Every structure is written in structure tokens, then in C-alpha cells.
Amino acid sequence: MAMRWTVKHWISLFVAAAWAITSAPAQTFSSGSTGADGALNLASGTTTVQLPASGVLNYTTVNVTASATLYFAPNATNTPVTILATGAVTINGEISVSATISGAFYAVNVPGPGGYYGGALGQSGLGPGGGQYGKTDGTQNGKWVGPLDLVPIVGGSGGAALAANCYNYNGNGGAGGGAILIASSTSISVPGSIYASGNSSGCGTPGGSGADGAIRLVSNLVNVSGSLHAAVVRLEAPAGGLIYTGTGTPPVTAPINPVIVPTNPPTVAITSIGGYQAPSATGASWRTVDLLLPTQLQDPITVVVQGSNVPAGSQVTLMFSGSAATASPATATLVGTTASSSATFSVSGLNRGAVTVLFAVVTFNPTLLGANMKQSGPDAVEKVALAAALGRPTKYRFLRKNGSEVSSASLSPDLKRIFGY
């Protein structure tokens, strides 16, 4: 006979977090860089940095001298380049996320990071603005298509291909330029150049060219006297913090949009109980049955808690209402990665003749969200509480040290970024 066992959970996630304090009172923007990749100092020559799977590089400072050039090796999913810095970014030399040519015989056009390939023989270009095969009216060329606020930032689409190979080219269309976002908590200075250019098919019409990509620079102080080349260039700084005397693509200038890298906020969920998968759409009422378990199910009952975008190593505790049950271990550790982690409990002593409400609580140190997170002032957030029932959206509360609540409008840029405000 099946037992009526209602399982719901609330999640509390305690976080002390804040914006990084800067020496100038007017500087309120934080890039969110953890500084984990240290300082990038390029004195001369050509340097190629391998992009991590996320495409995000966390530097303290970046300095590319006048005799240095910086390229990027794409990751497996060819994401755009995102450079986050806690300190100053100075580009006296060159940064390139432009499309390139690979190989000497029947060479292939390769998109920049975040860009799209040109079409293969007889095909249209790839990407949302891919060039159309068989056209000669300009529509064979790729176009840049994306959100004008560059959130998320995307590269250029590829051009249409030829019908056959030609010269030393394999006949594929031109590749799209990549996309690069640079954000600094301090300043960005570009006396040098940044390129996000597409390239041509190598064989001329009717092969199509790849579209140029996108460049976005965000900081408390942005000074561009050099060259920026892309389909779309966006410069963001507070009022009085932007100087542009450069050349190349005319930029769009705007106040800072604190959303730098779109993220999914931390969540925790009970995913299975006694070997049965927890339903994903329940919790409409405390009086409804969320999960039926057979009465023959013997103790201990296994409960699995899943973390998403919660730092691995965080401690999880199970609590019960309506039953004198116990969980072993009393506190478990989320094992895995920040993106996906889990903890497993063995539960004994549940009251089989009554409704039991099950709670999961997880806590972690704020420095695990970012090494630069430190907060002060009247709206300093001491705790973040996440509450969710099975199958219901997670709700957030941001609390001061005295327990009073901070409104979402008063949150630090870092917390707004992490929780999607």
C-alpha cells in the first residue's frame, strides 16, 4: 500500500557579498573578476591565450605594450572572449579576435572566437546573418546580427560559399569576426587597436565575405584614442568617465549596463528520494501529495540534493517537520563542480503515518563567489536566503547583518550580476 508522503523543501543559502571598494568614491562598477588568472603583461611579440570553456578570463591587470599582439585560441564551443580585470587595462599594442586563414593549400577560413564559419561548397554561410548561396547582390555576404546592447555579445556571421574550389582556397565562404568584451573595475585605455574583422572567401564573387564581429568595453573610466574595428562597438562608462578620440568603427556610447556575463543564479533542489525521482512540477499546495513512496521502503532512505552554480564544497543540512527523522551525515558536502554538484544523505526514522516536510539548507563562504567580494556600508548584504518548494521558482531575500532586508535595487553590482537583476 502506498504511503501519502508530502515532500517539499525550502532552501536557505547564506552569502556575505558586496562590491569591491575602490579609492575613488565615484567608481562604483565592479567587473566581477576573481583575479584568478593574475596579471597579463605582454612586453613584445605575439601571444596566444587559450580560452577556457567559459570563455571568461579573470585578470588583475592587463597591459599590452606597443610592440605586442594578443590573440586567442578558441575553446571547444567557440565562445566570445570575455576579459574581466580588477585593475587597469591598457592596450598600447593590438588585440585581435578577427577571422583567420588556416592551411596553405585549399586553406580554410576560420572565424574569430564567437564568430561563425562561412558556408561549405555550395552552401550558405553559418550564423543568424549568414550569406545566401548563389547571390551576387551583396546578400552573399554575412551580416552581424545580435542584441545592440551586446548582452550577450556575439560575433559576425559567415559568408556564402562558392560552387567549387579555387586557387589555394577550398571554396568556403568568408568567416565572421569574433567578439570581445573587456570589463575593468578601474579603467580601460586603448591607444593601440582592437580588431574583430571578418575575412573574404579568398576567391571573390560569388563567394561571400564574413561579417565583422563586436567589441564592448565597460569600466569606470574608458579612454580610446586608438582604433576599434568591428560591426558594432559599444563603450560604457559613467557620466564624465568616457573619452573617445579614436578611429575605426564609430562607437555607441552608453552608461554602464552592470550585466557583463549573463549567469544562472545559484539553486539547490532535492532531486531524488528513496531512489525515486522528485517531480519537477509540484508544490502547488501544502495539502497536495508531491511524492508517493511504497510503505515497504526500508530505512535508511537515500535523499540526493543537487546544487547548480553553487560552489562545490558547500555544506548541506537536511531538516524535517512533522517527523523525528535523522539524516546521516548530519551535514554533507556538495561534491562536483560549481556548475553541478550533489550531496547524498541516508534518512531514518520518518513517521510513516504522517505528512513530513523536508528542508534542505546550504551555506558557503562569500569568497567562493569571487575573491574580490567585500562589502561595507548601510546596504552591505550579510546573507542571501533562497527559498523554493518542489517544482516552484526559487525566491531570494538579501539580508543585512541585523536581519533587515535589502531591496534588489540597492544590491551591489556583483550581486545583481550573480542573481540576474
SESE-843283 format. One record per residue (C-alpha): x, y, z; residue in three letters. Coordinates in steps of 0.001 Angstrom, whole numbers, plus 500000, padded with zeros to 6 digits. Example, Ala and Ser with C-alpha at 12.3 -4.5 7.8 and 13.67 -1.06 7.14 Angstrom:
REM SESE-843283
512300495500507800ala;513670498940507140ser;
END
This chain:
REM SESE-843283
500000500000500000met;501341503424499121ala;502024505974501823met;500924509585501371arg;504131511463501971trp;504271515108501041thr;507803516246500381val;508608519909499987lys;511757521835500677his;512984525260501467trp;516493526308500698ile;518493528921502546ser;521755529978501020leu;523819532299503180phe;526204534581501368val;528206537587502525ala;528912539518499361ala;529447543006498079ala;531153545283495646trp;534881545852495719ala;535873549108497397ile;537874551460495180thr;539922554502496075ser;537713556907494116ala;534170557373495526pro;532720557780492019ala;533903554329490964gln;531006552008491704thr;531227549487488867phe;532827546114489529ser;533781543834486662ser;533258540732488769gly;536780539455488083ser;538075536989490645thr;541675537800489687gly;542358534059489460ala;544404534403486243asp;546710537018487757gly;548248539880485778ala;548613539709481985leu;551733541620480925asn;552792541350477269leu;556077543141476552ala;556616542205472906ser;555912539692470151gly;552789537618469622thr;550971535835472432thr;548048533429472062thr;545916532800475160val;543845529621475323gln;540233530410476158leu;538744528335478989pro;535451526526478450ala;533522529527479776ser;535381531989477560gly;535932534161480666val;539429535255481742leu;539783536709485261asn;542797539020485459tyr;544017541538487991thr;545538543882485390thr;546136543736481624val;548997545503479839asn;549699545009476109val;552664547151475105thr;553056548870471727ala;555208546035470345ser;552908543194471493ala;549925541468469869thr;547369539323471686leu;545388536506470040tyr;543125533819471480phe;542871530089470829ala;539162529198470693pro;537586526748473093asn;535513523738472015ala;532300525755471694thr;533954528842470156asn;532602531274472722thr;533352535008472562pro;536267536410474575val;535428537959477943thr;538254539690479803ile;537467540752483365leu;540002542769485364ala;540072544148488880thr;542661546782487917gly;543678548821484890ala;543555547511481304val;545989549264478934thr;546189548342475241ile;549090550145473544asn;549593547269471126gly;546996545114469363glu;544279542677470379ile;542708540620467601ser;539661538368467517val;539465538619463727ser;538828535712461355ala;541979533964460122thr;543116531595457368ile;544300528101458270ser;546397525925455965gly;548474526671452843ala;546727524512450237phe;542939524722449958tyr;543072526962453017ala;540087527223455353val;538652530475456683asn;538417530242460486val;536129532578462469pro;537337534590465401gly;536171533480468877pro;532395533879468919gly;532143534229465119gly;530654531840462552tyr;532110529800459702tyr;531412530551456086gly;529391528020454142gly;530990524870452735ala;530939524313448958leu;527522525161447577gly;526084526270450935gln;525028529476452631ser;527035530971455480gly;526512529980459076leu;525110532174461820gly;521930534261462195pro;523045536595459393gly;524714534019457139gly;525292534981453497gly;522960533432450891gln;524431530966448409tyr;524019531764444728gly;523500535520445228lys;525560538321443709thr;523629541320445026asp;525512541608448293gly;523361539181450233thr;526051536537449705gln;527997538377452416asn;527472537614456072gly;525877540174458397lys;526279540861462076trp;523022540018463839val;522668540317467606gly;521372542425470509pro;522529546044470219leu;523353546195473930asp;525760543261473287leu;524246541192476090val;525077538526475223pro;527864539525472861ile;528106537630469546val;530428537584466550gly;529819538013462842gly;528074535506460567ser;529831533696457740gly;529608534367454019gly;528205532077451341ala;530477529562449615ala;531429529064446004leu;530365526133443874ala;533906524788443526ala;537401525143444941asn;539630527859443508cys;543303528758443669tyr;544591527698447097asn;541168528055448723tyr;538659525300449334asn;535785527471448173gly;534175528022451552asn;532761531428452376gly;534493534066454423gly;534424533599458185ala;532925536001460699gly;534953538149463036gly;534887537263466701gly;533517539144469680ala;535332540528472694ile;534107542090475925leu;536578543824478247ile;535402544984481660ala;537571546604484332ser;536729547744487846ser;539249550560487408thr;539951551804483864ser;540394550832480201ile;542816552751477979ser;543253551933474269val;545920553982472487pro;546508550876470365gly;543952548813468434ser;541350546073468786ile;540212544166465703tyr;537154541922465250ala;537142541717461450ser;535662539064459172gly;537520537869456078asn;536671537218452428ser;536135533919450648ser;539572534295449042gly;538109533732445602cys;535931536780445128gly;532300536902443957thr;530057534947444145pro;531734533823447354gly;530615535900450324gly;532664537683452964ser;532252537060456669gly;530803539867458756ala;532820541830461273asp;532174540986464920gly;531618543074468057ala;533609544953470716ile;532304546046474119arg;534381547992476663leu;532986548653480161val;534683550473483021ser;534513553414485396asn;536980555187483081leu;537218554443479326val;539716556322477146asn;540046555302473485val;542493557221471288ser;543399554261469073gly;541492552133466541ser;538491549861467085leu;537293547757464141his;534057545723464320ala;530487545734463071ala;529363547124466437val;531475548911469043val;529951549795472402arg;531703551886475074leu;530143552076478542glu;531206554353481404ala;529593556685483956pro;528927560312483041ala;532257562099482672gly;534173558825482587gly;534355558345478801leu;536852559907476370ile;536806558887472700tyr;539156560428470133thr;539822557243468228gly;539308555954464702thr;537661552996463041gly;534073551965463695thr;532075554839465265pro;531118553598468738pro;527844553597470587val;528394555267473960thr;526179554491476928ala;526007554361480732pro;527198551154482290ile;524964548116481997asn;526041546047485033pro;525125542788483278val;528511541697481973ile;528344537916481745val;524766536564481937pro;524692533883484609thr;522184531499486104asn;521721532239489811pro;522596529597492417pro;519888526996493037thr;519570523867495148val;516983521130494741ala;516126517718496176ile;516313515549493082thr;515559512046494350ser;514096510377497440ile;514392506668498102gly;515593506140494555gly;512521507873493097tyr;512995510993491015gln;511475514063492627ala;508782515616490417pro;509699518855488687ser;506222520441488780ala;504674520080492225thr;504247522153495345gly;501031523865494263ala;499655523416497759ser;500919522120501089trp;497922519780501104arg;498701518050497826thr;500762514891497528val;504128515599495939asp;505589512114496051leu;504179508683496938leu;506649506136498314leu;505845502475498999pro;505426501566502668thr;507775498625502081gln;510672501027501528leu;513104500307504367gln;515337502682506275asp;517673504269505558pro;516079506191502681ile;518514507904500331thr;517957511602499597val;520019513373496932val;520457517156496894val;521652518816493676gln;523454522166493505gly;523625524353490405ser;526026527318490306asn;526721526783493993val;530411526482494946pro;531466522865495284ala;532427522063498858gly;529468523930500312ser;527836522303503318gln;524261520982503108val;521946520125506017thr;518569518345505912leu;515823519294508354met;512383517778508931phe;508980518983510050ser;506291516559511225gly;508728513744511872ser;511546512963514283ala;513738511701511473ala;517508511949511363thr;519898512308508447ala;523333510770508139ser;525669512521507821pro;524254515447509759ala;525960517754507269thr;527045516683503801ala;529369518315501287thr;528371519229497741leu;530743517288495507val;531370518100491843gly;531811521467490181thr;530294524887490731thr;528096524292487686ala;526776520976489002ser;527274519304492376ser;525422516907494642ser;525254515598498194ala;523693512351499419thr;522015511633502768phe;520670508488504430ser;517424509272506267val;515974507104509059ser;513077507301511486gly;510454509059509375leu;506932508909510758asn;505234506711508162arg;501759507649509305gly;502017511416508959ala;502927514127506474val;506613515015506506thr;508009518275505187val;511651518065504142leu;514018521048504086phe;517469521441502515ala;519823524168503749val;523149525057502141val;525743527643503230thr;529021528839501803phe;531678531477502323asn;531250534610500164pro;534827534450498887thr;533847531317496959leu;531678533538494745leu;534660535743493890gly;537913536518495651ala;537306540260495255asn;533944540278497046met;533981542570500041lys;531218544864501205gln;530596547743503566ser;528041550476504071gly;524397550544505151pro;523287548138502405asp;526009545562502969ala;524486542124502414val;525395539602505095glu;523116536767503998lys;521253535739500880val;518310533407501503ala;516991531247498673leu;513615529612499233ala;511929527095496971ala;509417524286497206ala;509491521294494885leu;508604522406491382gly;508323526069492378arg;510568529006491357pro;513336529966493755thr;512773533201495666lys;515575535378497079tyr;515943537535500186arg;519006539714500766phe;519653540421504448leu;521844542844506394arg;523806541746509453lys;520928542826511706asn;518474540683509719gly;516712543524507891ser;516136543114504168glu;517988544940501367val;515891545725498297ser;517070544361494950ser;517523547945493680ala;520125548594496394ser;522210545489495736leu;525859545731494778ser;526752545279491075pro;528278541884491895asp;525101540556493498leu;522936541972490714lys;525137540197488192arg;525102536865490019ile;521359536814490703phe;520258538227487369gly;518900541614488474tyr;
END
